[in-house]
Amino acid sequence: MSSEPAFDEDRAFDHQLPRRIRMKSGVHFTPIAVARCAARLLAPRPGMRVLDVGSGPGKFCVVAACEVPQATFAGVEIRPHLVHMARKLASRVGVQNVSFVHADAMDVDWSVYDAFYFYNPFAEQLHEEAFLLDRSMSVESSRFGEYVMAARQRLSAAAVGTRLVTYHSFGASAPPGYDFAESHTIGSDRLELWIKTRHICPCPVDAADG
Ligand SMILES: C[S@@+](CC[C@H](N)C(=O)[O-])C[C@H]1O[C@@H](n2cnc3c(N)ncnc32)[C@H](O)[C@@H]1O
C-alpha cells in the first residue's frame, strides 16, 4: 500500500524526538508527505518567509526547510520545551533556513511574513485532557474563539499576495479577501491553499447612522 513507506518515514523521523512527544506525533504534528506538499504551496518563489503558527517540536518547519531550501521557515510556539526541542531537531538535521521563537503567536509581528501555515494551533483549547499534547499549557474553551478571531484579524491585515495553507483547516473559512486557490488530498489528509487577492477595509460605522 502506498501509505506504508510514508508511515515508516514518519516513524524514523519522529525517532529524533523524545519518546513522550513522539507518541503524540500521529495526532498533533504534520506528517512528512503533507509537510513537503505544504512547503511547496507556501513558498513557490525564492526568498519567501513562512510562519508556522504553533510549531510544536519543529517537525513541519524542519521538513519544509529541507524541501524548499530557498525559502525561510519560522515557527512560533507557546510551550518553551517544544521550542528547545525544535532548535535541537533543526541542528541535528543540519538545516539552516529555519528558526524558532518562544512566544504566544499573537505577540509576534505577522507583517514580516509572506505565508502562514496552520495545523489547528488552538484546537487544544476545545478538547478534553486526553487530547492535550501535555499539561504545560492552560486551556479554556472560551479562548478558542478569541484566538481564531485574533488570527483572522492578523491575516486580514496582511499584504495582498499572502499565502495561507491549512491542514485539516482551522475550523472556519479563510478571512475576507482570501480566495481559495487549490486543495491537495494526501491519504485522508486535506491541505488547502488560500491566497489574499484584495484588501477589504473594515466598514467604519457612520456617525450619522448612530
Ligand atoms: C497541532 S500542533 C502543530 C505543530 C506543528 N505546526 C506541526 O504541524 O507539526 C499545535 C501547536 O500549537 C501550539 N500553540 C497553541 N497555542 C499557541 C499559541 N497561542 N501561540 C503559539 N503556539 C501555540 C501548541 O503548543 C502546539 O505545539
The ligand as an SDF file (V2000), in Angstrom:
LIG
                    3D

 27 29  0  0  0  0  0  0  0  0999 V2000
   -1.3480   20.7230   16.3500 C   0  0  0  0  0  0  0  0  0  0  0  0
    0.2520   21.2850   16.9200 S   0  0  0  0  0  0  0  0  0  0  0  0
    1.0130   21.6000   15.3400 C   0  0  0  0  0  0  0  0  0  0  0  0
    2.5350   21.5760   15.3810 C   0  0  0  0  0  0  0  0  0  0  0  0
    3.2290   21.9120   14.0530 C   0  0  0  0  0  0  0  0  0  0  0  0
    2.6920   23.1070   13.4480 N   0  0  0  0  0  0  0  0  0  0  0  0
    3.0870   20.7780   13.0680 C   0  0  0  0  0  0  0  0  0  0  0  0
    2.2520   20.9130   12.1680 O   0  0  0  0  0  0  0  0  0  0  0  0
    3.7930   19.7630   13.1470 O   0  0  0  0  0  0  0  0  0  0  0  0
   -0.1690   22.9100   17.5240 C   0  0  0  0  0  0  0  0  0  0  0  0
    0.8910   23.6020   18.3400 C   0  0  0  0  0  0  0  0  0  0  0  0
    0.4590   24.9430   18.5990 O   0  0  0  0  0  0  0  0  0  0  0  0
    0.9450   25.3570   19.8610 C   0  0  0  0  0  0  0  0  0  0  0  0
    0.1520   26.5100   20.3300 N   0  0  0  0  0  0  0  0  0  0  0  0
   -1.0830   26.5040   20.8530 C   0  0  0  0  0  0  0  0  0  0  0  0
   -1.4980   27.7580   21.1260 N   0  0  0  0  0  0  0  0  0  0  0  0
   -0.4720   28.5850   20.7690 C   0  0  0  0  0  0  0  0  0  0  0  0
   -0.2980   29.9980   20.7990 C   0  0  0  0  0  0  0  0  0  0  0  0
   -1.2440   30.8070   21.2550 N   0  0  0  0  0  0  0  0  0  0  0  0
    0.8700   30.5060   20.3660 N   0  0  0  0  0  0  0  0  0  0  0  0
    1.8650   29.6860   19.8950 C   0  0  0  0  0  0  0  0  0  0  0  0
    1.7430   28.3380   19.8540 N   0  0  0  0  0  0  0  0  0  0  0  0
    0.5970   27.7820   20.2600 C   0  0  0  0  0  0  0  0  0  0  0  0
    0.8040   24.1070   20.7130 C   0  0  0  0  0  0  0  0  0  0  0  0
    1.6300   24.1460   21.8690 O   0  0  0  0  0  0  0  0  0  0  0  0
    1.1940   23.0060   19.7170 C   0  0  0  0  0  0  0  0  0  0  0  0
    2.5630   22.7260   19.8200 O   0  0  0  0  0  0  0  0  0  0  0  0
  1  2  1  0
  2  3  1  0
  2 10  1  0
  3  4  1  0
  4  5  1  0
  5  6  1  0
  5  7  1  0
  7  8  2  0
  7  9  1  0
 10 11  1  0
 11 12  1  0
 11 26  1  0
 12 13  1  0
 13 14  1  0
 13 24  1  0
 14 15  1  0
 14 23  1  0
 15 16  2  0
 16 17  1  0
 17 18  1  0
 17 23  2  0
 18 19  1  0
 18 20  2  0
 20 21  1  0
 21 22  2  0
 22 23  1  0
 24 25  1  0
 24 26  1  0
 26 27  1  0
M  CHG  2   2   1   9  -1
M  END
$$$$
